[in-house]
C-alpha cells in the first residue's frame, strides 16, 4: 500500500510582516505623502542589505537572515523622518551592525530598528514620524494586528497587547485625573507610530524577554518610561528612548525568569495554513 505524501504549506510569519509593512509604506507614500523621499527609501535598503550581506558572508549565516534586515529597513522608513539623505542609510548601517557587535551570550538584546533610530535621533535633522495614515488605515492596522495576535500566539504578540494595556491604561488614568475630554484619549489610540511600535518593534521575539513575568516587567517599564518622558519631562520620541533603556535589562530578566529562548526554527518560522484555518474555524464555532 502506497503511503500518501504529506504536504503542508508553511508560511514564515516574517513574509507576512514584510508584506503588510510594504503595503502600508506604499499606501502611505501614494495616498498621504509620508514626507519621505524615494531616494531615502532606496538608500536605506541599499545600506541595510549590503551590511547584512557582509555579515552573512563573514559568519556564514543563512540567507533567510535577510528577512530580518528587510524588516529593519521597513521599520526605519516607516518610523524615521529626516531632512538629510544620509540619516536613513546611517540608521540602517548602525541597526544591522548592532546585532553582531552588541550581544549577550551570542544573542543581541537591542531591537536593531529602535537602536538605529535612537542613535540618529541624537543628531540634528531627524525625528520620529507622528503617524499620518488616516483613521481608515489605522482601523485596518488594528484588525491586522489582532489577526497577527492569533497567528503568532507563540511569537511574543502578547508583549504588544501588554504594552498597549499598560500604556493606554496609564494614559486613560491621566486623562480622567486631569478631567480631559475622551476625544484626547481616543486620538492617542489612533496613532500610527504607536501601533507600529507595539506590533512590529517591541514584540520582536529575539530582543524581548522569554518568560511571561519578564514580559510583564519589560512592557510595564517601557510604558511607564514613555509616559513619564512624554508627559512630565515633555521629551519627544519617548517610545524609542523607553525601549532602548528597558532593553538593557532584558539579559537580567532572562536570567531571573528562565524560559526557553526563541529560535527561528521550522516550528517557529511558520504555521501550516491548514492548522491556521482549523484554528480560526474552531474559534468561530466557540469550541
VOGU-3710 file (C-alpha; in Angstrom, 3 decimals, decimal comma):
1> xxxxxxxxxx> 0,000/0,000/0,000  1,477/3,310/-1,062  1,961/5,889/1,636  0,380/9,218/0,976  2,841/12,036/0,878  2,010/14,718/3,433  2,154/18,236/2,203  1,930/21,359/4,260  2,052/24,946/3,092  4,058/26,611/5,804
11> xxxxxxxxxx> 4,455/30,351/5,814  7,228/32,202/7,591  5,476/34,912/9,603  8,206/37,353/8,584  6,963/37,248/4,980  3,512/38,284/6,197  5,031/41,050/8,287  7,100/42,270/5,327  4,067/42,222/3,040  1,920/44,199/5,478
21> xxxxxxxxxx> 4,609/46,791/6,210  5,343/47,121/2,498  1,684/47,727/1,673  1,426/50,255/4,495  4,504/52,092/3,227  3,299/52,089/-0,386  -0,189/53,264/0,563  1,180/55,915/2,871  3,569/57,329/0,274  0,971/57,329/-2,505
31> xxxxxxxxxx> -2,081/58,490/-0,533  -0,740/60,527/2,359  2,765/61,596/1,315  4,624/60,372/4,398  7,275/63,076/3,931  9,957/60,592/2,946  11,811/60,694/-0,360  12,144/57,700/-2,649  15,899/58,288/-2,566  15,861/57,906/1,222
41> xxxxxxxxxx> 13,987/54,605/0,903  16,413/53,267/-1,716  19,479/54,317/0,283  18,051/52,744/3,446  17,568/49,345/1,813  20,885/49,550/-0,015  22,735/50,229/3,235  20,852/47,604/5,246  21,068/44,840/2,637  24,781/45,374/1,941
51> xxxxxxxxxx> 25,573/45,400/5,669  23,598/42,201/6,222  25,286/40,617/3,178  28,698/41,385/4,691  27,804/39,558/7,919  26,201/36,660/6,065  29,439/36,068/4,172  31,680/36,687/7,176  29,782/34,485/9,645  28,300/32,089/7,077
61> xxxxxxxxxx> 24,756/32,848/8,154  21,610/31,552/6,483  20,306/33,585/3,578  16,960/33,758/5,382  18,567/36,259/7,765  17,961/38,822/5,027  14,325/38,812/6,161  15,166/40,497/9,456  17,269/43,063/7,574  14,335/43,882/5,285
71> xxxxxxxxxx> 12,049/44,272/8,314  14,584/46,587/9,945  14,791/48,754/6,827  10,998/48,921/6,504  10,701/49,918/10,160  13,200/52,713/9,605  11,446/54,192/6,568  8,060/53,950/8,280  9,071/55,475/11,610  12,102/57,697/10,973
81> xxxxxxxxxx> 11,990/61,102/9,298  14,890/63,349/8,321  15,808/66,383/6,256  19,023/64,682/5,131  19,657/61,835/2,709  22,362/60,207/4,836  20,403/59,782/8,081  18,337/56,772/6,970  21,233/54,734/5,490  23,312/55,555/8,575
91> xxxxxxxxxx> 20,494/54,284/10,811  20,271/51,082/8,747  24,048/50,586/8,944  24,081/51,068/12,717  20,965/48,943/13,245  22,252/45,898/11,339  25,743/46,094/12,849  24,336/46,359/16,372  23,029/42,775/16,094  26,588/41,490/15,815
101> xxxxxxxxxx> 28,526/43,930/17,995  26,176/44,242/20,988  25,366/40,744/22,238  24,895/38,782/25,432  25,626/35,066/25,186  25,765/35,326/21,396  22,345/36,968/21,124  21,542/40,618/20,529  19,139/42,183/23,007  18,571/45,627/21,482
111> xxxxxxxxxx> 15,916/45,883/18,818  18,005/46,852/15,756  15,473/49,349/14,393  14,973/51,007/17,777  18,699/51,319/18,429  19,368/52,651/14,929  16,637/55,271/15,317  17,815/56,113/18,851  21,378/56,784/17,689  20,442/59,032/14,762
121> xxxxxxxxxx> 17,883/60,921/16,866  20,869/62,217/18,790  21,854/64,064/15,605  20,211/67,181/14,211  17,611/66,949/11,479  15,881/63,682/12,425  12,668/62,891/14,246  10,110/60,137/14,816  7,123/60,031/12,486  3,889/61,041/14,257
131> xxxxxxxxxx> 1,923/58,512/12,182  -0,101/60,106/9,417  -2,064/57,260/7,823  -5,621/58,366/8,498  -8,319/56,700/10,586  -9,361/54,204/7,893  -5,887/52,754/7,609  -5,410/52,828/11,374  -8,571/50,744/11,741  -7,032/48,268/9,310
141> xxxxxxxxxx> -3,867/48,234/11,395  -5,908/47,241/14,438  -7,603/44,451/12,524  -4,396/43,061/11,042  -2,648/43,355/14,387  -5,413/41,327/16,034  -5,079/38,719/13,309  -1,333/38,619/13,901  -2,025/38,049/17,581  -3,958/34,891/16,728
151> xxxxxxxxxx> -1,496/33,651/14,105  1,525/34,434/16,244  0,155/33,224/19,561  3,539/31,734/20,393  5,548/34,558/18,822  5,532/37,255/21,511  2,382/39,025/20,342  1,337/39,026/23,992  4,015/41,668/24,512  2,262/44,036/22,106
161> xxxxxxxxxx> -1,017/43,780/23,993  0,656/44,006/27,399  2,404/47,204/26,354  -0,800/48,732/24,977  -2,634/47,726/28,154  -0,090/49,476/30,383  0,478/52,489/28,126  -3,131/53,211/27,213  -4,210/52,359/30,748  -1,789/54,944/32,129
171> xxxxxxxxxx> -2,862/57,448/29,505  -6,537/56,898/30,332  -5,846/57,301/34,054  -4,045/60,586/33,403  -6,850/61,712/31,113  -9,526/61,040/33,746  -7,455/62,541/36,586  -6,930/65,816/34,701  -10,533/65,904/33,503  -9,706/65,926/29,803
181> xxxxxxxxxx> -12,257/65,016/27,171  -12,218/61,413/25,988  -11,528/62,627/22,455  -7,925/63,240/23,521  -7,526/59,662/24,664  -9,278/58,330/21,567  -6,913/60,318/19,348  -3,926/58,755/21,119  -5,178/55,237/20,367  -5,206/56,046/16,628
191> xxxxxxxxxx> -1,545/56,974/16,472  0,070/55,051/13,627  3,564/55,087/15,089  2,262/53,748/18,408  0,622/50,753/16,735  3,616/50,018/14,529  5,851/50,258/17,580  3,629/47,887/19,563  3,052/45,221/16,921  6,259/45,314/14,930
201> xxxxxxxxxx> 9,033/46,605/17,203  8,593/45,932/20,919  7,194/42,482/20,060  10,423/41,384/18,365  10,871/37,796/19,696  14,667/37,921/19,556  15,051/41,039/21,729  12,246/40,629/24,273  12,169/38,555/27,485  11,442/34,848/27,192
211> xxxxxxxxxx> 9,405/34,330/30,380  5,905/35,782/30,749  6,767/37,510/34,051  9,773/39,051/32,336  7,491/40,288/29,552  5,175/41,937/32,079  8,044/43,775/33,779  9,576/44,718/30,426  6,393/46,133/28,885  5,435/47,924/32,110
221> xxxxxxxxxx> 8,882/49,548/32,148  8,600/50,696/28,525  5,103/52,077/29,098  5,976/53,963/32,308  9,208/55,450/30,928  7,345/56,551/27,808  4,533/58,214/29,761  6,872/59,963/32,200  9,230/61,194/29,466  6,395/62,453/27,252
231> xxxxxxxxxx> 4,002/64,000/29,773  6,284/65,013/32,657  9,583/65,917/31,000  7,943/66,707/27,622  10,547/64,688/25,747  9,629/63,723/22,217  10,395/60,261/20,851  9,785/58,738/24,277  8,790/55,382/22,779  12,223/54,751/21,293
241> xxxxxxxxxx> 14,110/56,016/24,341  11,996/53,860/26,646  12,510/50,713/24,575  16,281/51,159/24,350  16,555/51,860/28,089  14,382/48,890/29,057  16,219/46,567/26,664  19,355/46,984/28,774  17,662/44,800/31,401  16,468/42,025/29,079
251> xxxxxxxxxx> 19,505/39,780/29,812  18,878/40,220/33,554  15,187/39,380/33,155  16,066/36,262/31,166  18,481/35,163/33,894  15,978/35,847/36,676  12,964/34,304/34,948  14,296/31,453/32,884  12,458/30,082/29,878  13,348/28,568/26,528
261> xxxxxxxxxx> 14,819/31,233/24,212  13,183/31,978/20,894  14,740/30,459/17,771  13,798/30,835/14,130  13,492/27,089/13,571  10,950/25,419/11,335  8,343/25,183/14,058  8,685/28,834/14,969  9,133/30,210/11,461  5,604/29,468/10,360
271> xxxxxxxxxx> 2,451/27,565/10,919  0,708/25,270/8,474  -2,017/27,140/6,616  -4,286/24,180/7,255  -3,663/24,456/11,001  -4,345/28,201/10,976  -7,634/27,723/9,099  -8,671/24,995/11,527  -7,852/27,291/14,457  -9,988/30,153/13,080
281> xxxxxxx> -12,921/27,789/12,382  -12,663/26,369/15,881  -12,587/29,888/17,327  -15,618/30,867/15,254  -17,613/27,883/16,451  -16,839/28,847/20,029  -15,397/25,455/20,952
//
